[in-house]
Amino acid sequence: MIRKVSAGDAPALEWFKSSYSDSSNSSECVEVAAAPDGIHVRDSKNLLGPRLAFAPAAWAGFVSYASEE
């Protein structure tokens, strides 16, 4: 399940960027935060903007697929 959530929907989350993020171009990065209800993803340029929330199983499937590519 994927759902779009607003910045006010989630409590304070601990966000992190991928170690693969290009520090020379910080405008091209997403941030991820784990929460009891799933994984939240946001655009690092728009911290208060919309977020996506993924169920743990959906996120695990994405990570598994992405790691094979």
Backbone as CSV, one residue per row, in Angstrom:
resi,resn,N_x,N_y,N_z,CA_x,CA_y,CA_z,C_x,C_y,C_z
1,MET,0.842,-1.169,0.000,0.000,0.000,0.000,0.887,1.230,0.000
2,ILE,0.516,2.190,-0.793,1.210,3.467,-0.844,0.161,4.543,-0.610
3,ARG,0.492,5.495,0.246,-0.436,6.600,0.422,0.346,7.889,0.548
4,LYS,-0.250,8.975,0.074,0.379,10.278,0.148,-0.069,10.920,1.453
5,VAL,0.872,11.389,2.247,0.535,12.023,3.518,1.101,13.428,3.539
6,SER,0.450,14.301,4.264,0.951,15.667,4.373,1.988,15.736,5.479
7,ALA,2.743,16.822,5.491,3.809,16.979,6.478,3.266,16.965,7.899
8,GLY,2.046,17.383,8.099,1.489,17.415,9.444,0.954,16.083,9.928
9,ASP,0.868,15.086,9.045,0.289,13.798,9.411,1.217,12.920,10.247
10,ALA,2.495,13.090,10.100,3.434,12.205,10.781,4.065,12.914,11.970
11,PRO,4.262,12.200,13.053,4.952,12.804,14.198,6.409,13.063,13.835
12,ALA,7.146,13.637,14.753,8.561,13.911,14.491,9.259,12.612,14.088
13,LEU,9.845,12.620,12.923,10.517,11.443,12.394,12.009,11.730,12.278
14,GLU,12.805,10.691,12.351,14.243,10.831,12.171,14.564,10.508,10.712
15,TRP,14.832,11.552,9.936,15.056,11.424,8.503,16.524,11.193,8.208
16,PHE,16.801,10.431,7.149,18.181,10.266,6.709,18.221,10.173,5.192
17,LYS,19.374,10.534,4.654,19.609,10.439,3.216,20.444,9.206,2.938
18,SER,20.308,8.702,1.755,21.085,7.543,1.340,22.572,7.867,1.328
19,SER,23.371,6.887,1.650,24.821,7.063,1.558,25.245,7.207,0.097
20,TYR,24.358,6.890,-0.834,24.636,7.054,-2.251,24.289,8.443,-2.755
21,SER,23.746,9.310,-1.904,23.394,10.658,-2.317,24.636,11.417,-2.737
22,ASP,24.494,12.192,-3.771,25.603,12.994,-4.279,25.669,14.294,-3.493
23,SER,26.627,14.426,-2.610,26.722,15.615,-1.764,27.043,16.872,-2.564
24,SER,27.547,16.724,-3.796,27.831,17.901,-4.609,26.571,18.476,-5.232
25,ASN,25.470,17.715,-5.220,24.214,18.197,-5.790,23.083,17.824,-4.846
26,SER,22.962,18.582,-3.769,21.986,18.236,-2.729,20.542,18.425,-3.168
27,SER,20.313,18.978,-4.361,18.942,19.186,-4.809,18.330,17.932,-5.416
28,GLU,19.083,16.859,-5.520,18.575,15.629,-6.117,18.620,14.488,-5.118
29,CYS,17.835,14.587,-4.076,17.885,13.554,-3.059,16.520,13.394,-2.401
30,VAL,16.257,12.201,-1.961,15.087,11.945,-1.136,15.585,11.562,0.247
31,GLU,14.720,11.726,1.225,15.024,11.324,2.590,14.014,10.274,3.012
32,VAL,14.437,9.402,3.902,13.618,8.284,4.352,13.589,8.277,5.879
33,ALA,12.426,7.915,6.432,12.289,7.781,7.886,11.429,6.558,8.181
34,ALA,11.861,5.762,9.146,11.090,4.588,9.565,10.171,4.989,10.708
35,ALA,8.969,4.455,10.688,7.982,4.704,11.740,7.214,3.409,11.970
36,PRO,6.501,3.306,13.085,5.749,2.084,13.356,4.738,1.733,12.262
37,ASP,4.194,2.750,11.588,3.180,2.497,10.558,3.775,2.234,9.182
38,GLY,5.087,2.388,9.031,5.708,2.137,7.732,6.898,3.030,7.488
39,ILE,7.252,3.159,6.230,8.402,3.944,5.813,7.901,5.204,5.129
40,HIS,8.445,6.343,5.533,8.054,7.627,4.957,9.181,8.125,4.062
41,VAL,8.808,8.725,2.929,9.772,9.245,1.962,9.365,10.667,1.619
42,ARG,10.364,11.573,1.547,10.081,12.964,1.180,11.206,13.508,0.308
43,ASP,10.916,14.602,-0.356,11.884,15.329,-1.176,12.741,16.180,-0.251
44,SER,14.046,16.058,-0.336,14.924,16.804,0.569,14.885,18.307,0.318
45,LYS,14.389,18.743,-0.844,14.280,20.169,-1.128,13.014,20.780,-0.546
46,ASN,12.047,19.953,-0.190,10.746,20.443,0.256,10.361,19.704,1.543
47,LEU,11.024,20.043,2.629,10.863,19.305,3.886,9.443,19.331,4.437
48,LEU,8.698,20.374,4.148,7.326,20.463,4.651,6.299,20.046,3.614
49,GLY,6.756,19.603,2.472,5.858,19.209,1.394,5.282,17.822,1.590
50,PRO,4.671,17.299,0.536,4.037,15.979,0.632,5.053,14.869,0.872
51,ARG,4.559,13.812,1.474,5.369,12.623,1.756,4.626,11.400,1.251
52,LEU,5.379,10.381,0.974,4.784,9.091,0.662,5.013,8.177,1.846
53,ALA,4.032,7.336,2.130,4.171,6.350,3.198,3.982,4.965,2.593
54,PHE,4.920,4.082,2.857,4.887,2.729,2.324,4.701,1.734,3.458
55,ALA,3.867,0.748,3.248,3.739,-0.349,4.211,5.082,-1.080,4.250
56,PRO,5.443,-1.652,5.387,6.740,-2.335,5.487,6.971,-3.384,4.391
57,ALA,5.965,-4.153,4.050,6.138,-5.185,3.012,6.393,-4.556,1.645
58,ALA,5.717,-3.467,1.338,5.933,-2.786,0.059,7.344,-2.217,-0.013
59,TRP,7.807,-1.619,1.084,9.159,-1.055,1.109,10.206,-2.175,0.964
60,ALA,9.998,-3.281,1.649,10.938,-4.400,1.561,11.009,-4.919,0.126
61,GLY,9.873,-4.988,-0.545,9.853,-5.426,-1.936,10.602,-4.456,-2.837
62,PHE,10.423,-3.161,-2.605,11.134,-2.144,-3.394,12.640,-2.257,-3.175
63,VAL,13.070,-2.333,-1.926,14.495,-2.405,-1.612,15.117,-3.654,-2.224
64,SER,14.418,-4.761,-2.143,14.907,-6.006,-2.729,15.078,-5.854,-4.240
65,TYR,14.087,-5.297,-4.890,14.156,-5.084,-6.337,15.276,-4.119,-6.704
66,ALA,15.359,-2.992,-5.996,16.363,-1.970,-6.306,17.781,-2.494,-6.097
67,SER,17.965,-3.349,-5.137,19.312,-3.866,-4.865,19.775,-4.832,-5.953
68,GLU,18.841,-5.370,-6.726,19.190,-6.280,-7.818,19.535,-5.531,-9.092
69,GLU,19.127,-4.289,-9.184,19.331,-3.505,-10.420,20.659,-2.833,-10.438
